[in-house]
Amino acid sequence: MITTALTELLGIRVPVVQGGMQWVGKPPLPAAVSNAGGLGLITALTQPNPEALRTVIRETRVATDKPFGVNLTILPSINPPDYEGFARVAVEEGVKIFETAGNNPGKLIEFFKSHGCIVIHKCTTIRHAKSAERLGVDVVSIDGFECAGHPGEEDIGGLVLLARAAQELKIPYIASGGIGDGRGLAACLALGAAGVNMGTRFMCTVESPIHQNIKEKIVASTEYDTTHIFRTLNNTSRVFKNAVSQQVVAIERRPGGAKFEDVRDLVAGARGRIVFENGDPDYGIWTAGLVLGLIKDIPTCEELLSRIEREAEEIIQGMAKLVKAKAKL
Ligand SMILES: Cc1cc2nc3c(=O)[nH]c(=O)nc-3n(C[C@H](O)[C@H](O)[C@H](O)COP(=O)(O)O)c2cc1C
């Protein structure tokens, strides 16, 4: 067993968190991850309103008696969702662990901490990690350049970002972005992380509630199959490279650039959701990370987490053998 500050704080067996995932973080996945010894997270904004979140929290509780949490992502939006309502309902339902992500999480963090909850805040820079630490979060989850979704605009890979976190942070941190196996977990622990957060790898499991075609597409893909959209709009997002995302990039590269209105229809969230429902990988934009290159199968969450745990233990024990006592002269 690998015991870290994360396993002890959350009461889990394996130091692996399943990050919030829009349209994917529905009860079967977080329940399976938690049952397998990791931390599963329901994605609040996948639900249309706070009462629907209440229902899925109850469903998840029926499916697992292990700890699970809720992700609440603050999005740049003209008509913001009812964040306070989602947060209140989750707390009313007895959820004790939250992953927050996005800008200006201060009010939400304060609310969760005032109700005695554990908060993991996901961010992409050391500056934001330190400000989350000051706001009183328990753990920061640091998304490197490799990650699916929003890597920020600074393009710092996990190797440097995690070592910088070790230099700067007092609270535990977990590594996110590009992790899919025990080698990744062992490497992140070596970089001082208390565990890892995975998104894309969990999309491609038996219990992930997306169409089988998309899981098979992930297995058939490589690390060259993602692209960045919204680079020129300062809201970079790493997504699967398909006809639609390549069209968005082409529009962004036009002389004079692009405004959001120019790509709005192409990037509509509803089209991305339909990709996962009907299994057509070219129907819309869908999020995926460089870790695509490491994914070769569709295991159950139990198989995946036991394998990651076993591989990481073997690697850590193997590395200890590299250290030899100096021969005495
Ligand atoms: C399909 C998908 C949807 C995602 N949606 C969200 C989201 O709504 N909120 C969030 O904080 N992160 C979201 N993420 C990011 C993940 O939580 C996680 O940080 C990221 O996937 C880590 O990189 P990896 O995919 O290389 O493991 C999403 C990732 C994927 C693959």
The ligand as a MOL file (V3000), in Angstrom:
LIG
                    3D

  0  0  0     0  0            999 V3000
M  V30 BEGIN CTAB
M  V30 COUNTS 31 33 0 0 0
M  V30 BEGIN ATOM
M  V30 1 C -13.9110 15.0010 -20.8540 0
M  V30 2 C -13.2680 15.8910 -19.8120 0
M  V30 3 C -14.0450 16.8720 -19.2220 0
M  V30 4 C -13.4740 17.6990 -18.2380 0
M  V30 5 N -14.2740 18.6170 -17.6080 0
M  V30 6 C -13.7770 19.2950 -16.5380 0
M  V30 7 C -14.6180 20.1210 -15.7530 0
M  V30 8 O -15.8090 20.2780 -16.0350 0
M  V30 9 N -14.0790 20.7530 -14.6940 0
M  V30 10 C -12.7560 20.5990 -14.3430 0
M  V30 11 O -12.3300 21.1570 -13.3430 0
M  V30 12 N -11.9330 19.8350 -15.0760 0
M  V30 13 C -12.4090 19.1720 -16.1520 0
M  V30 14 N -11.5810 18.3290 -16.8530 0
M  V30 15 C -10.1610 18.2200 -16.4630 0
M  V30 16 C -9.9230 17.0250 -15.5220 0
M  V30 17 O -10.5890 17.1570 -14.3080 0
M  V30 18 C -8.4260 16.8740 -15.2240 0
M  V30 19 O -7.9290 18.0410 -14.5910 0
M  V30 20 C -7.6220 16.6110 -16.4730 0
M  V30 21 O -8.2950 15.6940 -17.2770 0
M  V30 22 C -6.2540 16.0710 -16.1240 0
M  V30 23 O -5.5470 15.7540 -17.2750 0
M  V30 24 P -5.5060 14.2690 -17.9080 0
M  V30 25 O -6.7110 14.1660 -18.7490 0
M  V30 26 O -4.2400 14.2570 -18.6440 0
M  V30 27 O -5.5470 13.2770 -16.7700 0
M  V30 28 C -12.1080 17.5270 -17.8730 0
M  V30 29 C -11.3430 16.5400 -18.5060 0
M  V30 30 C -11.9070 15.7240 -19.4580 0
M  V30 31 C -11.0570 14.6500 -20.0880 0
M  V30 END ATOM
M  V30 BEGIN BOND
M  V30 1 1 1 2
M  V30 2 1 2 3
M  V30 3 2 2 30
M  V30 4 2 3 4
M  V30 5 1 4 5
M  V30 6 1 4 28
M  V30 7 2 5 6
M  V30 8 1 6 7
M  V30 9 1 6 13
M  V30 10 2 7 8
M  V30 11 1 7 9
M  V30 12 1 9 10
M  V30 13 2 10 11
M  V30 14 1 10 12
M  V30 15 2 12 13
M  V30 16 1 13 14
M  V30 17 1 14 15
M  V30 18 1 14 28
M  V30 19 1 15 16
M  V30 20 1 16 17
M  V30 21 1 16 18
M  V30 22 1 18 19
M  V30 23 1 18 20
M  V30 24 1 20 21
M  V30 25 1 20 22
M  V30 26 1 22 23
M  V30 27 1 23 24
M  V30 28 2 24 25
M  V30 29 1 24 26
M  V30 30 1 24 27
M  V30 31 2 28 29
M  V30 32 1 29 30
M  V30 33 1 30 31
M  V30 END BOND
M  V30 END CTAB
M  END
